[in-house]
Amino acid sequence: MAERVRVREIDDDEGQRLLRIIRRGTGSVLTWRRAQMVLLSAQGMDVAKIAQVTFTSPDRVRDVIHNFNVDGFNSLYPKYKGGRPRTFTLPERREIKKIAKSRPVEHGLPFSTWSLVKLADFLVAEGVVDDISHEGLRILLREEDVTFQRLKTWKTSHDPDYAAKKARVEHLYAIADGEVLPEPGEPEVIFCLDEFGRAPRGAEESSGRRSPPLVIAVTG
C-alpha cells in the first residue's frame, strides 16, 4: 500500500501565491499543473482524486507534492537552460494541430470544446510535448491557422463513413508531406483544392464559412 502523501501546511501568503499561478495561467503548463496539485492537496483532496481531476498518475502527484514539501515554490518551475524559446518539430506541430481540431470527447474527456488551458494540459499529460505555455500554444495554433472560434462552430458530420474518410484524408496528407511512403497502388501525386460555396447539409460550419479542402489523389 502506497504511503499517504499530503502537502505540508501552507500559510495564507503561500495559498494566495498558488491561486495567482493557477488563475493567471499564462506561464508554463508544468508550473500551472504542479501548483494545482499542491493546492488541491492543501485543501484536503487525496492523491487518487487529484490524479483523476488533473488527468495524470498518482505517482506523478506524489512526486510533485514531495518536491514541494522539500523545495517549496522552486519545485513548481521547469528548469530551463535559457536561450531561445523552445521550437517544436514538424511531427509535434502536426500532432498538436490534429488534436486541436478533434473533439475532446474523442479522447474520453468530459467537456465538449477545447480552451487553451485544457488543450495545453492535455498535450503535456499525453506526452505530445514536455511543456508548452498557453501563449506559446496560442501562437503555434495561429501559425497553423487553427482557431477555437472555428472549432466550436463546426457541426458533427452524420456520414456513417466519416471516420474512415477522415483517416484516409489524413493519410494522404502524410504522403504529401513525405512523412510516410505510398504503398503499391497508392497515389504518388496529391492535389489539395479549397472548395468555395456551401458544404453538403450536415457537414458545414454553422458560421457559413467555406467548406473543408477537397483532396484529389492521382496514381501513377
N, C-alpha and C positions, 0 to 999 in steps of 0.2 A: 504494500500500500504506500502510495507516494506521501511524503511528508507534507503536512498542511503549510502552505506558504501564504503570508499576508504582508502587505507593505507596513513598514514601521509607522509609528504615529507621526502625522504631519501637522504643522501649525497652520493658522489661518493664512499667513502670508504665502506659505508653500501651496496651500489649496487654491488660493486666488491665482497664483502663477500657473498652476496646472490648467485651471479654467481658461486663462488667457491663451495659452498654447492651443488648446482644443478649439476655442471659439474663433480664433483668428484663422487657423487652417491655411495659412499662406506659405508656410515653410516646408520643411521636409516631411514627407509622408511617414517616414520612420519615427520622427520625433512626435508627430501627431498621434500615431498609433500607440507608442510607448506611454505617452502622457495619459492617454485614455485608459490604458490598462492599469496604470498606477492609481488614477483617481477612482476607478471602479472598485479596486481593492480597498482603498481608503474608505469607501462608502459601505464596505462590508460584503461585497459580492465575492463569492468563492471563485477559485481558479477555473473550474469547469465551465461555469456560467460566463466568465469573462472571455474564455476561449470561444464560446458559442457566439456571443454577440459581436466579437471582433474578428470572426472568421479566421481563427488561427488555432494552433495546437496548445493544449495545456502546458506542455514542456516549454513552449516559447513564452507563455505568460509567466511561468515560474522564473525563467531566466531574466525577464525584464524586471520583475519585482525584486528579485535577489540583487541585481545590479544597481537598482535604485537605492535599496537599503544600504549598499556598500558605498556607492559613489555619488549618490544624490542626483541632481539635475544634469550633471555632466554625462550621466549614463543615457540620457534621453537623446543626445545629439549624435548623428553619424560622425565618424572620424574621417573627415575629408582630407585629402592630401594637398588640397589647394590647386592652383592653376585654373585653366578654363573650365567652365561648366561642362558636365558630362554630356556627351553626344550619344545617340542611340544608333545601333546598327540597322541596316535595311530590314533584316528579319524581325527585329524588335519593333520597328516602326509599323511594319505590316501587321504584326500580331496585335499591337495596340489599336490600330485602326480597325481591324477586324472585330475585336471585342467591343470597341466603342460603337460600332454600327450594329451590334447584336442587341438583343433584348436581355435584360438582367435575368428574367425568368428562365431563359435558355440555359443559364448556369446554376439554376436552383436557388436563386436569390429572391428574397421576399419583398421586392419592390419592382415597379413597372418601368421606371426610367432611370437613366444614369444622371449623376451630378459629377462635377469634377472630384469632389471628395470621395464619393462612392467608387468611382472608376479607378482613381489612383490607388485607393486602398485595396481594391480587388486585384489590380495588376501586381502589386507588391506581394499580396497574400498568395497569389498563384505562381509567383516566381517568374513572371514575364520580364520584370526588371527588378533590380535590387532595391532601387529607390527612385522616386520621381516626385518633384514638388508639384503642387497644384498649379502654380503659374507655368512651370515647365511643361506640364501636360496640356494646359490651355494653348500654349504656343505651338506645340507639336501638332495638336488637332487642327489648329488654324492653318498650319502649313500643309496638312493633309486634306484640307477642305472638308473637315467634319465639324459640324456644329450641333449642339444639343437641341437647338430650335428645330432643326430638320429631323433629328432623331425622334423627338417627342411627337411630331405630327405625322409620322409615317404610319399608314394603315397596314394591318396584317393581311397578307395575301390569303385568299381562300382556295387557291390552287392546291389540290392534294399532292401534286408533284413539285411543289415549291422548293422543298428542302433539297431534292435531287438536282433540280435545275440550278439552284444557288451554288451547290457544291461543284457542279460542272463549270459554271462561270468562274468560280474562284480558282479551279484547276487550270482553266485556260489562261487566266491572268498570270498564274505561276509559270506557265510555259512561256508566255510572252516576256516575262521579266527574267527568264533564264534561271529560275530557281529549281525547276525540275526539267528533265529531258522528256520529250514526247515519246510515247510508246509507239510501236509499229501500228500504222493506221491512224494515228492521231495527227492533228493539223500541225504544220510547221510555220504557217503564217496566220497571224491573228489580227483582225481589224476590230477596233472598238469605236462604234459610232454613237453619238449623243442624239437620241431622237427628241424632236420637239413635238409639241402638241399634247393632247390628253392621253394618259395611260389608260389601259383597259379598266373597266369598272371593278372596284375592289382591290386594285393594286396601285392606286395613285396616291399622291400626297394630298392630305386634306388642305394644304395651303395652296394647291393648284399649281405647284411648280412642275417643271418638265419631268418627263418620265426617266427611269434609270437608263444607263447606257445599253445599247444593243451590241452584243458580242458576236462577230461573224468569224467562223473558223474555216480556213481553206487548207485542204490536204494537198500534198504534192502530187 
